[in-house]
């Protein structure tokens, strides 16, 4: 592929080149693991499932972290993680799911801090999850995804993926501005 053709393809609406089925299976595995993990974290916040704290305790945690209206922030974070994770796992509205989870991770990383990368107080797991979310948003969900069966969303649209990640980051940073 020539350099000029390659550059045009990055921002075009044309479908991605054909890949072997194993590529799509790899995307499916990654989407399921990352997406369902994020959805599980969201339900821990919202409903206290999987030994999670539930809304009241999560709201108090947000308040202690300096966010105003801790209970509302707990609902927003829980819904963003749950719906974003399910969207990612299903490959449904993948750029939107990536945007929701990007906003979450901007705040997670800011609250956790960058003092250490590795345990016990490190952020390496958060960085790996965030990188996987960014990669899945940029590559698209693959053939084994709901987006693939919706005519409007069938093709991976890099422009929408980049815009969604930027929107998620901007909203995430705006939420950080609310913090004390």
N, C-alpha and C positions, 0 to 999 in steps of 0.2 A: 504494500500500500504506500503510495507516495506521501510525502510529508504534508503537502497541501490538502490532499484528500483526508488524511488522518485528522488534521486540525479542524476541517469542516465537520467531520463526523462527531467530534466531541460536543458540539453545540447544536447539532441538527436533530430533527425529530424522527430521523430514519431508525428503523429497528436495529438492534445490536447484531453483530455478525453471528452466524450459527455456531454453536458450541456443542460438543458432545454431551450426551445425557448425563455423564458423570459430573459435569460442571453444574448442572441444575440440581442434581442430588446433593452435591456439596453445599450449594446455596440453601437448599431445603433444610439440611441438617443444622447449618449455622443459624438460619432463621428460627427454627423450632427451639433450639437450645437457648439462644439469646432472648428471643421474644417471650417464651414461656417463663424464663427466669425473671424478666422484667415484669411480666404480668403477675407473677407470684409475689414479687416485692410490693407491687401496687395493692394487691388484695391483703397483704399483711397490714398495710397502712389503713386501708378502708374498712376491713372487716375483722382484723385480728386473726386471719387464717394463717396456717403454717407456723403457729407460735408467735405471730406478729403482735405489735403493740395495740393495734386498733386506732380509731380516729382520735379519741380523747388523748391518749398518751402521745401519739404522733403530733397532734396539735400543740401539746405542751413542749415537745421537742423543738418544733419550729419557733415557738415563742422564745424559748431559751437560746436558740441560735440567733435571735435578733430580728426575726420576721414579724411584721405586724399581722394581726388576725391569724394566729397560728392554726386555729381550726379550719379556716378557709384555705390556708396554704396546704394543710394536710389533705384536704379533699382534692385540691388542684393537683398536687403531686401524686396522690394515689390514683386519680383518674388518668393522669398523663402516663404513668407507668403501666397501669392495667390496660388501657385502650391502645396506647402506643405499642406495648408488648404484644398484645393480641393481633394488632394490625401487622406487625412485623412477622409474627409466627405464621399468620395466614397468607402473608404476601398481599394484603388488602390495603390499598391506598398507602403503599410503602413510603413515598416521600413524606406524606403527612405523619405517618408513624415515626419516621426518622426525625422529623421536626419536633414532635412532642418529646421524644426521648432526649434529643439534643438539649432542649431547654432544661430538662431534669438534670442532665449531667453537668451543664454549666454551673448549676447551683450546688450539686453534690461535690464537685471538685473544689469550688470556692469555700464551702463550709468545712470540708475535710482539711483543706490547706495543702500546701506543697512542701511541707517540712521534710517528709520522708517518702520514698517511693515504695520501699518494701515493708512488710509487717514488722512490728505489730501495729504501728500507726501509719502505715503507708497507703498509697492510693493505687497500687499496681492493678488490682482487680477492677477498679472503676475505670482506669485508663484502657485496659484491655476490652471491657464491655463497650465503652464509648467508641473505641476504634472499630469494633465489630459493627456497631450501629451505623457509623459513618460509612464503612465499606459496603454494607448491605444497601444503604440508601443510595449510594453512588452507582453500584453495579446493577441494581434492580433485583427483584425477587426471584427471577428465573422462571422456567416453564411451569414448575409445579407450584403455582401460586394463583390466588384468586385474580390478581391483576392481569395475569396472562389470558384469562377468559373474558375479560371486559374489554370490548373493542377500543374504548378510549384509552385504556391503561395498558394495553397489551405490550406495546413496545417500551423499552426502557428509555426514558426521556431525561438525558443528563441535565438539561437546562432546569427542569423542574426539581430534580434531586438537589442540585446546587442551591437553587433558590429556597427550597424547603429547609436545608441545613442552615443557610444564612438566617432565615426567618426564625428558626428555633433558637439559634444562638443569640439573636437580637432580643427576642422575648426573654430568654434566660437571663441575659445581662440586665434587662429592664427590671426584672423581678429582683435581681441582686441589689439594684439601686433602692429598693424599698427597705432593705435590711438596715438595722441600726448600726 
